[in-house]
Amino acid sequence: MLATIFMIGLFALAGLFLLKLVFGLGFGLLGWLFSFAIKALICGALIYLVIRIFSPETARRLRQKFSGSSY
C-alpha cells in the first residue's frame, strides 16, 4: 500500500516536471515568435512610411497590391 502511494506520487511529480518542461519550451518559443512578429511589423511600418514620404505613387501601388483592390 505504501509503495503504491509512493509510486503515484512519483508519477505525479514526473508528470508535473514534464508538463513544465513542455509548456516552458512551448511558451518560450511562442513568446520569441510573437516578439519577432512585432519587430517585423514595426520595421515594415517604418519602411512603408519612408516610401510613402519619398514616393507616394509607389506607396499607392503597394497599398493596392496588398489590399486586393484593383480600383
Stockholm file with secondary structure:
# STOCKHOLM 1.0

chainA/1-71         MLATIFMIGLFALAGLFLLKLVFGLGFGLLGWLFSFAIKALICGALIYLVIRIFSPETARRLRQKFSGSSY
#=GR chainA/1-71 SS CHHHHHHHHHHHHHHHHHHHHHHHHHHHHHHHHHHHHHHHHHHHHHHHHHHHHHCHHHHHHHHHHHHCCCC
#=GC SS_cons        CHHHHHHHHHHHHHHHHHHHHHHHHHHHHHHHHHHHHHHHHHHHHHHHHHHHHHCHHHHHHHHHHHHCCCC
//
